[in-house]
């Protein structure tokens, strides 16, 4: 596999999300890569360890949300060439209701050997609950 920079990984990750390929998205992770949700509410995972844990977590993502467009994106480089901070907004549709879905995210992503080693996803559980129509539905918004 060719070595990918963290910028290339971000580009590919967003393409896969829009293509509804969450398994492909998980394939971008290192075998021991970590996905963290610092603002996860009680009862939701705060840390996933390993590519297969990421894959399982995202397995039903597209049953809840149909992402259709990246409406904004800003990538900030850091002093570490393998780490970026990405601010983005994704628009789509809530599958169960057909209502519009818009979520903002801030992610701190670190690459190692052409794979995602660390992905800290700062999304708002409150905004997800509102978009999905209630607090019991937010888990699939990720």
C-alpha positions as CSV (number, residue, x, y, z in Angstrom):
1,X,0.0,0.0,0.0
2,X,1.4,3.4,-0.8
3,X,2.2,5.7,2.0
4,X,-0.5,8.3,2.5
5,X,0.0,11.6,4.3
6,X,-2.5,12.7,7.0
7,X,-3.9,15.2,4.5
8,X,-4.5,12.4,1.9
9,X,-6.1,10.2,4.6
10,X,-8.5,13.0,5.5
11,X,-9.5,13.5,1.8
12,X,-10.0,9.8,1.4
13,X,-12.0,9.5,4.7
14,X,-14.4,12.2,3.6
15,X,-14.8,10.7,0.2
16,X,-15.7,7.3,1.8
17,X,-18.2,8.9,4.2
18,X,-20.0,10.5,1.2
19,X,-19.9,7.2,-0.7
20,X,-21.5,5.5,2.3
21,X,-18.5,3.2,2.6
22,X,-18.0,3.0,6.4
23,X,-16.1,-0.3,6.1
24,X,-13.7,1.4,3.8
25,X,-13.5,4.3,6.2
26,X,-12.6,1.9,9.0
27,X,-9.9,0.4,6.7
28,X,-8.0,3.7,6.9
29,X,-7.3,3.0,10.6
30,X,-4.1,1.3,11.8
31,X,-4.8,-2.1,13.3
32,X,-4.2,-0.6,16.7
33,X,-5.6,2.9,15.8
34,X,-7.8,4.7,18.3
35,X,-11.1,6.6,17.8
36,X,-12.0,8.9,20.7
37,X,-15.2,10.9,21.5
38,X,-14.2,13.3,24.3
39,X,-17.8,14.7,24.5
40,X,-19.6,11.4,24.4
41,X,-22.6,11.3,26.7
42,X,-23.1,8.7,29.4
43,X,-23.7,5.2,28.0
44,X,-22.0,6.0,24.6
45,X,-18.4,4.8,23.9
46,X,-15.7,7.3,24.6
47,X,-12.8,5.3,23.2
48,X,-12.6,2.6,20.5
49,X,-9.3,0.7,20.2
50,X,-8.4,-1.0,17.0
51,X,-9.6,-1.0,13.4
52,X,-12.2,-3.7,13.9
53,X,-13.8,-1.9,16.9
54,X,-14.1,1.2,14.7
55,X,-15.6,-0.9,11.9
56,X,-18.2,-2.4,14.3
57,X,-19.1,1.0,15.8
58,X,-19.8,2.4,12.3
59,X,-21.5,-0.7,10.9
60,X,-25.0,0.8,11.1
61,X,-24.1,4.5,10.6
62,X,-25.8,4.7,7.2
63,X,-29.0,3.2,8.6
64,X,-29.4,6.4,10.7
65,X,-27.8,9.2,8.6
66,X,-27.4,9.6,4.9
67,X,-24.5,12.0,4.5
68,X,-24.6,13.9,1.2
69,X,-22.3,16.9,1.2
70,X,-19.4,18.4,3.0
71,X,-20.7,22.0,3.3
72,X,-17.6,23.4,4.9
73,X,-14.1,22.2,5.7
74,X,-11.0,23.8,7.1
75,X,-7.8,21.8,7.7
76,X,-5.3,23.3,10.1
77,X,-1.7,22.0,10.1
78,X,0.1,21.6,13.3
79,X,3.7,21.5,14.4
80,X,3.6,17.8,14.0
81,X,3.5,17.0,10.2
82,X,1.5,13.8,10.9
83,X,-1.3,15.6,12.8
84,X,-4.0,17.9,11.5
85,X,-7.1,19.6,13.0
86,X,-10.1,19.5,10.7
87,X,-13.2,21.6,11.1
88,X,-16.1,20.4,9.0
89,X,-19.8,20.4,8.5
90,X,-21.7,17.5,6.9
91,X,-25.2,17.8,5.5
92,X,-27.5,15.0,4.7
93,X,-30.8,13.4,5.6
94,X,-32.0,11.5,8.7
95,X,-32.9,8.1,7.3
96,X,-35.8,7.5,9.7
97,X,-37.6,10.8,9.1
98,X,-36.3,12.2,5.9
99,X,-35.5,15.4,7.7
100,X,-32.4,17.4,6.9
101,X,-29.3,16.6,8.9
102,X,-26.4,19.1,9.5
103,X,-23.6,18.4,12.0
104,X,-20.4,20.2,12.7
105,X,-17.3,18.4,13.8
106,X,-13.8,19.2,14.9
107,X,-11.4,16.2,14.6
108,X,-7.8,15.9,15.6
109,X,-6.3,13.3,13.4
110,X,-2.8,11.7,13.5
111,X,-1.4,9.4,10.9
112,X,1.3,6.7,11.3
113,X,2.7,4.7,8.4
114,X,-0.1,5.8,6.0
115,X,-3.0,4.9,8.4
116,X,-5.0,6.7,11.0
117,X,-3.4,6.1,14.4
118,X,-5.5,8.5,16.4
119,X,-8.8,10.3,15.6
120,X,-10.3,12.5,18.3
121,X,-13.9,13.4,17.2
122,X,-15.4,16.4,18.9
123,X,-19.0,16.3,17.9
124,X,-22.0,17.5,19.9
125,X,-24.3,14.9,21.3
126,X,-26.9,17.6,21.9
127,X,-26.8,18.8,18.3
128,X,-27.0,15.1,17.1
129,X,-30.0,14.5,19.4
130,X,-31.8,17.6,18.0
131,X,-31.0,16.6,14.4
132,X,-32.3,13.1,15.0
133,X,-35.4,14.0,16.8
134,X,-34.6,13.1,20.4
135,X,-32.0,12.1,22.9
136,X,-32.7,8.4,22.5
137,X,-31.8,8.5,18.8
138,X,-28.4,10.3,18.8
139,X,-26.1,7.4,19.0
140,X,-26.2,6.7,15.3
141,X,-25.3,10.3,14.4
142,X,-21.6,10.0,15.3
